Amino acid sequence: MEFAKVNVDVRSAAKKGAARKVRTGGAVPGVLYGRKREPIAVTFNEKELLKSLDKEKRRNTVLTLAVRPADGKGTAEEITAMVRDAQINPLSRRLVHVDFLAVDLDAEVHVTVPLVLTGKAVGVTNGGNLHQSMHMVPVAAKPAAIPTKLEVDVSALDIGDALHVSDLKLGAGVRVALDAKEAIASVVAPKAEKVEEVAAAPVEGAVPAEGAAPAAGAAGAAPGAAPGAAAPAAGGKEEKKKK
């Protein structure tokens, strides 16, 4: 089986600032390890690597690395590998460093692949909300059998229903590194909005409606006084008329 080829050059990682010099020269530093080999410091062309990656598999793409000696002499060693990790500059979005993992086509590797939900859940039509528990799924498979993505149809899900890892349809030689009972998607009922009823309280100083008796103890009315009775004068005593 043939894979996209990427040329990498062995570099000296011992010198201080070596990786910085590599970037200044227009290349990207990296390291190649795996299959019980000593890590090898390498450099590569960023555009060549990005062009070789599958647009959907991305870092799960299996590559053939042509590892060329540091002195430029001798024959390049071809190693089957994958991108295990990549550091990206947050501003320029350019590659800063890449880890390559040497793999055996007959041995499993552990990677993560996207989980894609298809269809429209009947529970959503009935007013529920679709909840996706995970977006990436860890799987184990031989390099050539790694799926681009895992798809699952949620059309039959009603409110209260869920799909689990055991419901995923996997290709030959692919297994999910999760508990089969773990939920991957569900439809939940919308949260009921609680409406608090606030009792209407008399507003101090408000004028009663026509024909309505003022509240007991309200300003301007003495306790026990008949409706409409005037409040006593200040001091609570009436002045006696002088004869």
Summary of the structure (lengths in Angstrom):
residues: 243
radius of gyration: 37.9
end to end distance: 129.8
largest distance: 138.2
contacts: 585
relative contact order: 0.11
helix: 11%
strand: 35%
